[in-house]
Amino acid sequence: MRSKMARVFAVALVLLCLVAVSGCVRAERENGEVGVMLKSDVRDAAGLTRSEMERMPLGEQFALLGERYDLLQDLLAEAQKQVSADGWKYLTRGMAPSNGLFAPGGALPGAGGEGSYYLGADRAIELPGAVGDRADLDPILTYFDARGWEYQINDVAEFHHEVYADAGDGYWLEYRVQANGWYVMSVSAGPFWGSDSVLTAEIVKRTPDEAFDDELTVPGVRVPFPAWDDPVVNPPKQNR
């Protein structure tokens, strides 16, 4: 009798263990599926998922990049005008997308080296008599207040101050005043889903080299973003 009860108990225990293991496996599978789903549903700064971007023809991705570039440049120019309408020196032109893994606001979850990009542009101006006084931020602070943008001021040193503003939809502005008299206006956008290398190659093919000759430009002047239907003026160089 005792032997029979022991066998029954052993069988019951095995069944219980099998149910528990099955439940764990199912939970892991479901959690894994949820994890994959969440990664695929991650939305970029424009509200698009990776799958939505990948279903978009390259020409449409290119045109979308052009719209983002123009908005980036418009925001930059308007902010520059608050400081000076004179010529500003190019630091980063902002046309070619950069790898999204190094986006100022952080990479998109699940993004690989070829999976996402961001845009960034910087201009610098040397103002007469400027030494990096904190009060030199005031024109930009007034502008940010008028736009209703939230911002943060960082006092890096006595004569080095920075302000960062959230312009919405993944666009950020920064203005930096420095002791050497060179003041820098920067704007960034993203990160967005898409391949930085593929899109950059398409820009290069359609943009003549001389478009980048200017070193100083007044606010609002930028290298025009090419159209998808523009002729190829810089064909890819063949390996020899």
C-alpha positions as CSV (number, residue, x, y, z in Angstrom):
1,M,0.0,0.0,0.0
2,R,2.8,2.3,1.0
3,S,4.6,1.5,-2.2
4,K,1.5,2.2,-4.3
5,M,1.0,5.5,-2.6
6,A,4.7,6.4,-3.1
7,R,4.3,5.7,-6.8
8,V,1.2,7.8,-7.0
9,F,2.9,10.7,-5.2
10,A,6.0,10.4,-7.5
11,V,3.8,10.5,-10.6
12,A,1.9,13.5,-9.3
13,L,5.2,15.3,-8.5
14,V,6.5,14.7,-12.0
15,L,3.3,16.0,-13.5
16,L,3.5,19.1,-11.3
17,C,7.0,19.7,-12.4
18,L,6.2,19.3,-16.1
19,V,3.3,21.8,-15.7
20,A,5.6,24.2,-14.0
21,V,8.4,23.9,-16.6
22,S,5.8,24.2,-19.4
23,G,4.5,27.3,-17.8
24,C,8.0,28.8,-17.5
25,V,8.8,28.0,-21.1
26,R,5.5,29.5,-22.2
27,A,6.2,32.6,-20.1
28,E,9.7,33.0,-21.5
29,R,8.4,32.6,-25.0
30,E,5.6,35.1,-24.5
31,N,8.0,37.6,-22.8
32,G,10.5,37.1,-25.7
33,E,7.7,37.8,-28.2
34,V,6.7,40.8,-26.3
35,G,10.3,42.0,-26.1
36,V,10.6,41.6,-29.9
37,M,7.3,43.3,-30.5
38,L,8.3,46.2,-28.3
39,K,11.6,46.6,-30.1
40,S,9.9,46.6,-33.5
41,D,7.3,49.1,-32.2
42,V,9.9,51.6,-31.0
43,R,9.1,55.0,-32.6
44,D,11.7,57.5,-33.6
45,A,11.6,61.2,-33.1
46,A,9.2,61.5,-36.0
47,G,6.9,58.9,-34.6
48,L,7.8,56.2,-37.1
49,T,8.7,52.6,-36.4
50,R,11.6,50.8,-38.0
51,S,9.3,48.5,-40.0
52,E,7.3,51.5,-41.3
53,M,10.6,53.1,-42.5
54,E,11.9,49.9,-44.1
55,R,8.6,49.6,-46.1
56,M,9.2,53.1,-47.4
57,P,10.9,53.4,-50.8
58,L,14.4,54.9,-50.7
59,G,13.2,57.9,-52.7
60,E,10.6,58.7,-50.0
61,Q,13.2,58.2,-47.3
62,F,15.5,60.6,-49.1
63,A,12.7,63.2,-49.5
64,L,11.9,62.9,-45.8
65,L,15.5,63.5,-44.9
66,G,15.4,66.6,-47.1
67,E,12.4,67.9,-45.2
68,R,14.2,67.3,-41.9
69,Y,17.3,69.0,-43.1
70,D,15.4,72.1,-44.2
71,L,13.6,72.3,-40.9
72,L,16.9,71.9,-39.1
73,Q,18.4,74.8,-41.1
74,D,15.3,77.0,-40.6
75,L,15.5,76.6,-36.9
76,L,19.2,77.3,-36.9
77,A,18.9,80.4,-39.1
78,E,16.1,81.9,-36.9
79,A,18.2,81.4,-33.8
80,Q,21.3,82.9,-35.4
81,K,19.4,86.0,-36.3
82,Q,18.7,86.7,-32.7
83,V,22.5,87.1,-32.2
84,S,23.8,88.5,-35.5
85,A,22.8,88.7,-39.2
86,D,26.4,88.8,-40.2
87,G,28.4,85.9,-41.6
88,W,28.8,82.7,-39.5
89,K,31.5,80.1,-40.0
90,Y,30.5,76.6,-40.9
91,L,31.5,73.9,-38.3
92,T,29.1,71.1,-39.3
93,R,26.9,71.7,-42.3
94,G,24.2,69.3,-41.2
95,M,23.3,67.8,-44.6
96,A,24.7,64.3,-44.3
97,P,23.1,62.2,-41.5
98,S,25.2,60.8,-38.8
99,N,25.1,57.3,-37.2
100,G,22.2,57.2,-34.8
101,L,24.2,55.3,-32.2
102,F,25.9,58.6,-31.4
103,A,22.8,60.8,-31.3
104,P,23.0,63.5,-28.7
105,G,19.8,62.3,-27.1
106,G,20.8,58.7,-27.1
107,A,20.3,55.8,-29.6
108,L,17.0,54.2,-30.4
109,P,16.5,50.9,-28.5
110,G,17.4,48.0,-30.8
111,A,19.1,50.3,-33.4
112,G,22.2,48.8,-35.0
113,G,25.1,50.6,-36.7
114,E,23.1,50.9,-39.9
115,G,19.7,51.2,-38.4
116,S,19.2,54.9,-37.5
117,Y,20.6,58.4,-37.9
118,Y,20.5,61.9,-36.6
119,L,21.2,65.4,-38.1
120,G,23.4,68.1,-36.6
121,A,24.6,71.5,-37.7
122,D,26.8,74.1,-36.1
123,R,27.8,77.7,-36.9
124,A,30.2,79.9,-35.1
125,I,30.7,83.7,-35.0
126,E,33.4,85.9,-33.5
127,L,31.7,88.9,-31.9
128,P,33.7,92.1,-31.3
129,G,34.6,92.4,-27.6
130,A,32.8,89.2,-26.6
131,V,34.4,87.3,-23.8
132,G,31.7,84.8,-22.8
133,D,29.7,86.9,-20.4
134,R,26.6,85.0,-19.1
135,A,24.5,88.0,-20.1
136,D,25.3,87.3,-23.7
137,L,22.9,84.4,-23.5
138,D,20.0,86.9,-23.0
139,P,19.0,87.4,-26.7
140,I,18.6,83.6,-27.1
141,L,16.8,83.2,-23.7
142,T,14.3,85.8,-24.7
143,Y,13.8,84.0,-28.0
144,F,13.3,80.7,-26.4
145,D,10.8,82.2,-23.9
146,A,8.9,83.7,-26.8
147,R,8.7,80.3,-28.5
148,G,7.6,78.7,-25.3
149,W,10.5,76.2,-25.4
150,E,11.8,74.6,-22.2
151,Y,15.6,75.1,-21.8
152,Q,18.4,74.5,-19.4
153,I,21.4,76.7,-18.7
154,N,24.8,75.2,-17.9
155,D,27.5,77.5,-16.4
156,V,30.6,75.6,-17.4
157,A,33.0,78.2,-16.2
158,E,33.0,81.9,-15.3
159,F,33.2,82.9,-19.0
160,H,31.7,79.8,-20.6
161,H,28.0,79.3,-20.6
162,E,25.6,77.1,-22.6
163,V,21.8,76.9,-23.0
164,Y,19.9,73.9,-24.4
165,A,16.3,74.2,-25.6
166,D,13.8,71.5,-26.6
167,A,12.1,72.7,-29.9
168,G,9.9,69.6,-30.0
169,D,9.6,66.7,-32.4
170,G,13.2,65.6,-31.7
171,Y,14.8,69.0,-32.5
172,W,17.2,70.6,-30.0
173,L,19.1,73.9,-30.0
174,E,22.2,74.9,-28.2
175,Y,23.9,78.2,-27.9
176,R,27.4,78.5,-26.3
177,V,29.3,81.6,-25.3
178,Q,33.0,81.3,-24.7
179,A,35.9,83.3,-23.3
180,N,37.7,83.3,-26.7
181,G,34.9,85.4,-28.3
182,W,33.7,82.6,-30.6
183,Y,30.0,81.9,-30.0
184,V,28.5,78.7,-31.4
185,M,24.9,77.9,-32.4
186,S,24.0,74.3,-32.8
187,V,20.9,72.3,-33.7
188,S,20.3,68.6,-33.8
189,A,17.4,66.4,-34.8
190,G,16.6,62.7,-34.3
191,P,17.4,60.0,-33.9
192,F,15.3,58.7,-36.9
193,W,15.1,55.2,-38.4
194,G,17.0,54.8,-41.6
195,S,20.5,54.1,-42.9
196,D,23.0,57.0,-42.6
197,S,25.5,55.5,-45.1
198,V,22.9,54.8,-47.8
199,L,21.3,58.2,-47.5
200,T,24.6,60.0,-47.4
201,A,25.7,58.2,-50.6
202,E,22.6,59.3,-52.4
203,I,23.2,62.9,-51.3
204,V,26.9,62.9,-52.5
205,K,25.8,61.5,-55.9
206,R,23.5,64.5,-56.5
207,T,25.5,67.3,-54.9
208,P,28.4,69.0,-56.7
209,D,31.6,69.4,-54.7
210,E,31.7,73.2,-55.3
211,A,28.4,73.5,-53.3
212,F,30.6,73.2,-50.1
213,D,33.1,75.9,-51.0
214,D,31.7,78.7,-48.8
215,E,33.2,78.9,-45.3
216,L,31.1,81.8,-44.1
217,T,27.4,82.4,-44.7
218,V,24.7,84.6,-43.3
219,P,21.8,83.0,-41.5
220,G,19.4,81.2,-43.8
221,V,21.9,80.4,-46.5
222,R,22.5,76.7,-46.8
223,V,23.6,74.1,-49.4
224,P,20.3,73.2,-51.2
225,F,19.2,69.6,-50.5
226,P,19.0,67.8,-53.8
227,A,15.9,66.2,-55.2
228,W,15.7,62.5,-55.9
229,D,15.2,63.2,-59.6
230,D,18.3,65.4,-59.8
231,P,21.1,64.1,-62.1
232,V,24.0,62.2,-60.7
233,V,27.0,64.6,-60.7
234,N,29.3,62.6,-58.5
235,P,29.1,59.0,-59.6
236,P,30.5,56.4,-57.2
237,K,34.2,55.7,-57.7
238,Q,34.9,52.2,-58.9
239,N,37.5,50.1,-57.0
240,R,40.5,49.4,-59.1
